[in-house]
């Protein structure tokens, strides 16, 4: 999936330092965090390079100078490193603030690192970022190890391959980071993907291109056309077009006060890769049936 996230001149390398042990985290949010960090690393290397994703087991002791920002304990560490432009010291102090971004205007929302920070803290962990301008950046996530010997709750059909396909899917999502993540996931499943950043932009695309097998849209979107309104208008342009909505738990209530009259399928945020794969395949198969 990560290979579909980066450009052709950026590679992804994974490294593991033996057995890491177990940590109690939400799988969907962990997936999203890693993807967000990889996307940031990609954007920091416009001329190409390599993103390194690494896992290891780390024991932090009292007074350990190598881990001054991490309390003593036993951790599972996940890091994402790049050799890109780096971050200036003054900006480095603010990178976890909501809406703060070092990217050019229009190139990012500034929500990526703050969302990762919130997830790590909710998991009882710690996040550390190190960067040098012109040399690159490394973000390390430290999750407390548990005594468990395996996943707390096994995913259904753990050995079954995530279902994919070759259909054409229209993804409409106003959050750049979320849209990039979903697109990477769908491309990894074999689908062809077209993107739009708002309901209004999506209607412009549909006016020129109607060859879609599924509309996958966020519910709450700014700009005057939310997901329910987009779905209704899209059906006028492409009758019987299957629709899959996605939203945060609170956003889904917007459908009840909209002009969308159908009981359309919904995928809650954040979602696992496997959840997205099954839900998309189910909606497409229902149409075919």
Secondary structure, 3 states (H helix, E strand, C coil): CHHHCCCCCEEEEEEECCCCCEECCCHHHHHHHHHHHHHHHHHCCCCCEEEEEEEEEEEECCCCHHHCCCCCEEEEEEEEEECCCCCCHHHHCCCCCCCCCCCCCCCCCCCHHHHHHHHHHHCCCEEEEEEECCCEEEEEEEEEEECCCCCCCCCCCCCCCCCCCCCEEEEECCCHHHHHHHHHHHHHCCCEEEEECCHHHHHHHHHHCCCCCEEEEECCCCCCCCHHHHHHHHHHHCCCCCEEEEECCCHHHHHHHCCCCCCCEEEECCCCHHHHHHHHHHHHHHHHC
